[in-house]
Amino acid sequence: MNISKWRAVPFALLGLLSVAWISFMDAGAGDQASLRSIVSGSIVFSTDTWDDPRNLMADPSLNTDATSLTLDSPTSEKAHTVLSETFDDKNSVVFLIAFGEAATSSTYVERNIMSLRRRGEFQGHVLVLTDAPDERYDGLFDEKVIIMHPKEEHMKTDFLYPSMTVKRFKTYIIDYVDMVPELDDVEWIFYLDIDVLFGAPFMDLIQKLGEENDIRGDDDMVSKFYFFKNPRAYQYVAQGGFIIAHRKMAKECLDLWRREIDSHLEEEHDQVSLNLISRSIKEGKERSCRLTLMDQRDHISYPRRDGSLNKMMRDRSYTSLIHIRNTANDTFFGEGVHERFVTDLLMLTSEEKKQGEKLVTKSFFGYEKEHDSATL
């Protein structure tokens, strides 16, 4: 009997088992990745350092270096609606909200729509939700500007800060679009604050944002909406003045946002509720909503006392969106600077320049700080 021959058998078996184990590991790498994804919740967080939803001490345990705050959706075999490929004037609507004396007695809405039509080159529908009298906007706009009034059941007035009654209407943007038969073909809803002006073609902006953030209206099980990251990241994760929502995919997120707002009647800003939602997603408690924070890059500007208005006028180069604070005046920008800027931005004709007080000056002057709460 050859003892050495049998002694070699265990080593041979060990070698075969090692090869089989390596093959199994290689073949199962994808499954292991899937398992890790399930265990971790498939959550990708914002580049913004997490801050407490109440703007208190930040929670360092939730800091992250990834690119956006999302919750991965189930794989869908149905066709994707890719924003950068499908956006046009027919399937999109711009949604504005104008409440209170400061908003409806000024020309914020006119100014916004004029910039959208001219430099924004957008000829699609615009929906204006307002509490102004019916005659306020009669005959001012083309037939694709739709004026609507809020439903009584959507008015919630028990907030500590009255402005939250108005801001809460952002969560109803799909509901009001659904009420208008002319908007049956609309897929994409773009909410904007009325003090945001357009400085470049809207389609160029949407295509860039769509590509940079892979914005799509997937027919899957996860609701989603999109915001710009807040430039003051230490305070709020999102900037609430611009929202992208797919009509079929954002409803649950918007409803969730409204529930959070209603649960915090003492708060002054709607971004507090977005902080709470983002935190729930990060902690794996909220799995039905996807909140994506888009990098602002050079898409939107916030002119201040740094001469940026003069520079844009001199270079004739404007960002896609321009947000000018509602209380802007000569003492803020310098004598006549803001007026010349808005006149140039709106591409006013000679006749329109004669109405400068209505189209330009009235958009800024005449409203003290206590009225700011009536605007968004």
C-alpha positions as CSV (number, residue, x, y, z in Angstrom):
1,M,0.0,0.0,0.0
2,N,1.4,3.4,-1.1
3,I,0.9,5.6,2.0
4,S,2.4,8.7,0.4
5,K,-0.3,8.5,-2.4
6,W,-3.1,8.6,0.2
7,R,-1.4,11.4,2.1
8,A,-1.6,13.5,-1.0
9,V,-5.4,13.2,-1.3
10,P,-6.3,15.7,1.4
11,F,-4.1,18.3,-0.2
12,A,-5.6,17.7,-3.6
13,L,-9.1,18.0,-2.1
14,L,-8.1,21.2,-0.4
15,G,-6.9,22.7,-3.7
16,L,-10.1,21.8,-5.4
17,L,-12.1,23.4,-2.6
18,S,-10.0,26.6,-2.9
19,V,-10.6,26.9,-6.6
20,A,-14.3,26.3,-6.1
21,W,-14.5,28.9,-3.4
22,I,-12.7,31.5,-5.5
23,S,-15.0,30.8,-8.4
24,F,-18.0,31.2,-6.2
25,M,-16.8,34.5,-4.8
26,D,-16.2,35.9,-8.3
27,A,-19.5,34.8,-9.6
28,G,-21.3,36.1,-6.5
29,A,-19.7,39.5,-6.4
30,G,-22.7,41.2,-7.9
31,D,-25.0,39.4,-5.5
32,Q,-22.8,40.5,-2.6
33,A,-22.9,44.1,-3.8
34,S,-26.7,43.8,-4.0
35,L,-26.7,42.4,-0.5
36,R,-24.6,45.3,0.8
37,S,-26.9,47.7,-1.0
38,I,-30.0,46.2,0.7
39,V,-28.3,46.2,4.1
40,S,-27.1,49.8,3.8
41,G,-30.5,51.0,2.4
42,S,-28.9,52.1,-0.9
43,I,-28.8,55.7,0.4
44,V,-26.5,58.3,-1.3
45,F,-26.1,61.4,0.7
46,S,-25.6,65.1,0.0
47,T,-22.2,66.7,-0.2
48,D,-23.6,69.3,2.2
49,T,-22.5,68.7,5.8
50,W,-25.5,67.6,7.7
51,D,-27.1,70.2,10.0
52,D,-29.8,69.7,12.5
53,P,-33.3,70.4,11.1
54,R,-33.9,73.0,13.8
55,N,-30.6,74.7,12.9
56,L,-29.0,73.6,16.2
57,M,-25.9,71.6,16.7
58,A,-24.9,69.5,13.6
59,D,-24.9,65.8,13.9
60,P,-21.4,64.8,12.7
61,S,-22.3,61.1,12.6
62,L,-24.4,61.9,9.5
63,N,-21.7,63.7,7.5
64,T,-20.9,62.3,4.1
65,D,-19.0,63.0,0.9
66,A,-21.3,61.6,-1.8
67,T,-23.0,63.6,-4.5
68,S,-26.7,63.8,-3.9
69,L,-29.4,62.8,-1.3
70,T,-31.4,60.0,-2.9
71,L,-33.0,56.7,-2.1
72,D,-32.3,54.1,-4.9
73,S,-35.4,53.0,-6.7
74,P,-36.4,49.5,-7.7
75,T,-35.3,48.6,-11.2
76,S,-38.0,49.3,-13.7
77,E,-38.4,47.6,-17.1
78,K,-40.6,50.4,-18.3
79,A,-39.4,53.3,-20.4
80,H,-37.7,56.2,-18.6
81,T,-38.8,59.8,-19.1
82,V,-35.5,61.6,-19.3
83,L,-35.8,65.3,-18.6
84,S,-32.9,66.4,-20.8
85,E,-34.4,64.5,-23.8
86,T,-38.1,65.2,-23.3
87,F,-38.4,68.8,-22.1
88,D,-40.3,71.1,-24.4
89,D,-42.8,73.9,-24.3
90,K,-45.7,71.5,-24.6
91,N,-45.1,69.1,-21.8
92,S,-43.9,71.6,-19.2
93,V,-45.4,74.3,-17.1
94,V,-43.9,77.0,-14.9
95,F,-45.7,77.4,-11.6
96,L,-45.7,80.8,-9.7
97,I,-47.3,81.7,-6.4
98,A,-48.2,85.3,-5.7
99,F,-50.1,86.1,-2.5
100,G,-50.6,89.2,-0.3
101,E,-50.4,92.9,-1.0
102,A,-46.7,93.0,-1.6
103,A,-46.8,90.4,-4.3
104,T,-50.0,91.2,-6.0
105,S,-49.7,95.0,-5.9
106,S,-46.2,94.9,-7.3
107,T,-45.0,93.7,-10.7
108,Y,-43.1,90.6,-9.5
109,V,-45.3,88.3,-11.6
110,E,-45.2,90.5,-14.7
111,R,-41.4,90.8,-14.4
112,N,-40.9,87.1,-14.0
113,I,-43.1,86.1,-17.0
114,M,-41.5,88.8,-19.2
115,S,-38.0,87.5,-18.5
116,L,-39.3,83.9,-19.0
117,R,-40.7,84.8,-22.4
118,R,-37.8,86.9,-23.6
119,R,-34.5,85.8,-22.3
120,G,-35.9,82.5,-21.1
121,E,-37.3,81.8,-24.6
122,F,-40.0,79.7,-23.0
123,Q,-43.4,79.8,-24.8
124,G,-45.2,77.1,-22.8
125,H,-47.8,77.4,-20.1
126,V,-47.4,79.4,-16.9
127,L,-49.7,78.8,-14.0
128,V,-50.1,81.7,-11.5
129,L,-51.7,80.8,-8.2
130,T,-52.8,84.0,-6.5
131,D,-55.3,85.5,-4.0
132,A,-55.5,88.7,-6.0
133,P,-58.8,89.9,-7.4
134,D,-59.8,88.5,-10.8
135,E,-59.3,91.8,-12.5
136,R,-55.6,92.1,-11.2
137,Y,-54.1,90.3,-14.2
138,D,-56.8,90.8,-16.8
139,G,-55.4,91.4,-20.3
140,L,-51.7,91.5,-19.1
141,F,-50.5,88.1,-20.5
142,D,-50.9,85.8,-23.4
143,E,-53.4,83.0,-23.5
144,K,-50.9,80.4,-22.1
145,V,-50.7,82.2,-18.8
146,I,-53.4,80.7,-16.5
147,I,-54.5,82.5,-13.4
148,M,-55.9,80.4,-10.6
149,H,-57.2,81.1,-7.1
150,P,-56.5,78.9,-4.0
151,K,-59.1,76.4,-2.8
152,E,-60.4,77.2,0.7
153,E,-59.6,73.7,1.9
154,H,-55.9,74.3,1.1
155,M,-55.7,77.3,3.4
156,K,-54.1,76.5,6.7
157,T,-53.8,79.6,8.9
158,D,-52.7,78.3,12.3
159,F,-49.0,78.8,11.7
160,L,-47.0,81.0,14.1
161,Y,-45.6,82.8,11.0
162,P,-48.4,83.7,8.4
163,S,-45.9,83.3,5.5
164,M,-46.1,79.6,6.0
165,T,-49.7,79.6,4.9
166,V,-48.4,80.8,1.5
167,K,-45.3,78.6,1.3
168,R,-47.3,75.5,2.0
169,F,-49.0,75.9,-1.4
170,K,-45.8,74.7,-3.0
171,T,-46.8,71.2,-1.9
172,Y,-50.0,71.5,-4.0
173,I,-48.4,72.2,-7.3
174,I,-49.5,68.9,-8.9
175,D,-53.0,69.3,-7.5
176,Y,-53.6,72.6,-9.2
177,V,-52.0,71.5,-12.5
178,D,-54.5,68.5,-12.4
179,M,-57.4,71.0,-12.2
180,V,-56.6,72.6,-15.6
181,P,-57.7,70.6,-18.7
182,E,-55.3,72.6,-20.9
183,L,-52.5,71.1,-18.9
184,D,-53.4,67.4,-19.4
185,D,-50.3,66.8,-21.5
186,V,-47.9,68.4,-19.0
187,E,-45.3,66.0,-17.5
188,W,-42.8,68.4,-15.9
189,I,-43.7,71.1,-13.4
190,F,-41.1,73.8,-12.5
191,Y,-41.9,75.9,-9.5
192,L,-40.1,79.3,-9.1
193,D,-40.3,82.1,-6.6
194,I,-41.7,85.2,-8.3
195,D,-38.6,87.3,-7.5
196,V,-36.4,85.0,-9.7
197,L,-35.7,86.3,-13.2
198,F,-34.6,84.5,-16.3
199,G,-31.3,85.5,-17.9
200,A,-30.8,82.8,-20.5
201,P,-32.8,80.2,-22.4
202,F,-34.8,78.0,-20.0
203,M,-34.4,74.9,-22.2
204,D,-30.6,75.2,-21.9
205,L,-30.8,75.3,-18.1
206,I,-33.2,72.3,-17.9
207,Q,-31.0,70.2,-20.3
208,K,-27.9,70.9,-18.2
209,L,-29.7,70.1,-14.9
210,G,-31.2,67.0,-16.4
211,E,-27.9,65.7,-17.5
212,E,-25.9,66.7,-14.4
213,N,-28.5,65.1,-12.1
214,D,-29.9,62.3,-14.2
215,I,-33.4,63.7,-13.8
216,R,-36.0,61.3,-15.1
217,G,-39.6,60.5,-14.5
218,D,-39.2,56.8,-14.0
219,D,-42.4,54.7,-13.7
220,D,-41.2,53.0,-10.5
221,M,-42.3,52.9,-6.9
222,V,-40.2,55.8,-5.5
223,S,-41.5,59.4,-5.5
224,K,-39.0,62.1,-6.1
225,F,-38.4,65.9,-6.4
226,Y,-35.4,68.1,-7.1
227,F,-34.1,71.3,-5.4
228,F,-31.0,73.4,-5.6
229,K,-28.6,72.9,-2.7
230,N,-28.9,75.8,-0.3
231,P,-25.9,78.2,-0.6
232,R,-26.2,78.5,3.2
233,A,-25.7,74.8,3.7
234,Y,-25.0,75.2,7.4
235,Q,-28.6,76.2,7.9
236,Y,-30.8,74.3,5.4
237,V,-30.1,71.5,2.9
238,A,-32.3,72.9,0.2
239,Q,-33.1,76.2,-1.5
240,G,-36.9,76.4,-1.8
241,G,-37.1,78.9,-4.6
242,F,-36.8,76.4,-7.5
243,I,-38.4,72.9,-7.7
244,I,-38.5,70.3,-10.4
245,A,-41.3,67.8,-10.1
246,H,-42.5,65.1,-12.5
247,R,-46.3,65.1,-12.5
248,K,-46.6,61.3,-11.9
249,M,-43.6,60.9,-9.6
250,A,-43.5,63.8,-7.1
251,K,-47.0,63.6,-5.5
252,E,-46.0,61.4,-2.5
253,C,-42.9,63.6,-1.8
254,L,-44.9,66.7,-1.9
255,D,-47.6,65.2,0.4
256,L,-44.8,64.2,2.8
257,W,-43.4,67.7,2.7
258,R,-46.8,69.1,3.6
259,R,-47.3,66.7,6.5
260,E,-43.9,67.8,7.9
261,I,-44.8,71.4,7.5
262,D,-48.1,70.9,9.3
263,S,-46.3,69.1,12.1
264,H,-44.1,72.1,12.9
265,L,-46.5,75.1,13.2
266,E,-43.9,77.1,15.0
267,E,-41.3,77.2,12.2
268,E,-40.8,80.1,9.9
269,H,-39.2,78.4,6.8
270,D,-40.4,75.5,4.7
271,Q,-36.8,74.3,4.4
272,V,-36.9,73.1,8.0
273,S,-39.3,70.3,6.9
274,L,-37.0,69.4,4.0
275,N,-34.2,69.1,6.5
276,L,-36.4,66.6,8.5
277,I,-37.2,64.6,5.4
278,S,-33.6,64.4,4.3
279,R,-32.6,63.3,7.8
280,S,-35.3,60.6,7.7
281,I,-33.9,59.4,4.4
282,K,-30.3,59.4,5.7
283,E,-31.3,57.3,8.8
284,G,-33.2,54.8,6.6
285,K,-36.6,55.7,8.1
286,E,-38.1,57.2,5.0
287,R,-37.9,55.0,1.9
288,S,-40.8,56.2,-0.2
289,C,-39.3,59.6,-1.3
290,R,-36.2,60.6,-3.1
291,L,-34.8,64.1,-2.5
292,T,-32.1,65.2,-4.9
293,L,-30.1,68.3,-4.2
294,M,-28.7,69.8,-7.4
295,D,-25.4,71.7,-7.5
296,Q,-26.1,75.4,-8.3
297,R,-22.9,75.7,-10.3
298,D,-23.3,78.8,-12.5
299,H,-27.0,78.2,-13.0
300,I,-28.3,80.8,-10.5
301,S,-26.9,84.0,-9.1
302,Y,-27.7,86.1,-6.0
303,P,-26.5,89.6,-6.8
304,R,-25.3,91.5,-3.8
305,R,-23.2,94.6,-3.1
306,D,-20.2,93.1,-4.8
307,G,-20.7,94.8,-8.2
308,S,-22.1,91.7,-9.8
309,L,-25.0,93.5,-11.3
310,N,-22.7,96.0,-13.1
311,K,-20.5,93.1,-14.2
312,M,-23.4,91.2,-15.8
313,M,-24.6,94.3,-17.6
314,R,-21.1,95.2,-18.8
315,D,-20.5,91.7,-20.1
316,R,-24.1,91.1,-21.2
317,S,-23.7,87.7,-19.7
318,Y,-26.4,86.5,-17.4
319,T,-26.9,83.3,-15.4
320,S,-30.0,81.3,-16.3
321,L,-31.7,82.3,-13.1
322,I,-31.2,85.5,-11.1
323,H,-32.6,86.0,-7.7
324,I,-32.7,89.6,-6.5
325,R,-33.9,90.3,-2.9
326,N,-37.3,91.8,-2.6
327,T,-36.1,94.8,-0.6
328,A,-33.5,95.8,-3.1
329,N,-33.1,99.6,-3.5
330,D,-30.5,102.3,-4.3
331,T,-28.9,102.1,-0.9
332,F,-28.3,98.4,-1.4
333,F,-27.0,98.3,-5.0
334,G,-26.0,101.9,-5.6
335,E,-28.0,104.7,-7.2
336,G,-29.9,103.5,-10.3
337,V,-28.0,100.2,-10.6
338,H,-30.8,97.8,-10.0
339,E,-33.2,99.8,-12.2
340,R,-30.7,99.8,-15.1
341,F,-30.1,96.1,-14.6
342,V,-33.7,95.1,-14.7
343,T,-34.4,97.3,-17.7
344,D,-31.6,95.6,-19.6
345,L,-32.5,92.1,-18.4
346,L,-36.1,92.5,-19.4
347,M,-35.1,93.8,-22.8
348,L,-37.6,96.6,-22.5
349,T,-38.6,98.5,-25.7
350,S,-38.6,102.3,-25.9
351,E,-42.3,102.3,-25.1
352,E,-41.9,100.0,-22.2
353,K,-39.1,102.0,-20.7
354,K,-41.6,104.9,-20.4
355,Q,-43.5,102.6,-18.0
356,G,-40.3,102.0,-16.0
357,E,-41.9,102.8,-12.7
358,K,-44.5,100.1,-13.3
359,L,-42.3,97.4,-14.8
360,V,-39.1,98.1,-12.9
361,T,-39.2,100.4,-9.9
362,K,-42.4,99.2,-8.5
363,S,-40.9,95.7,-8.4
364,F,-38.5,96.9,-5.8
365,F,-39.7,100.0,-4.1
366,G,-42.5,100.8,-1.7
367,Y,-42.6,97.8,0.6
368,E,-41.2,97.7,4.0
369,K,-39.6,94.6,5.6
370,E,-42.8,93.5,7.4
371,H,-44.4,92.9,4.0
372,D,-41.7,90.5,2.9
373,S,-43.6,87.6,4.5
374,A,-46.3,87.9,1.8
375,T,-43.8,86.9,-0.9
376,L,-41.9,83.7,-1.2
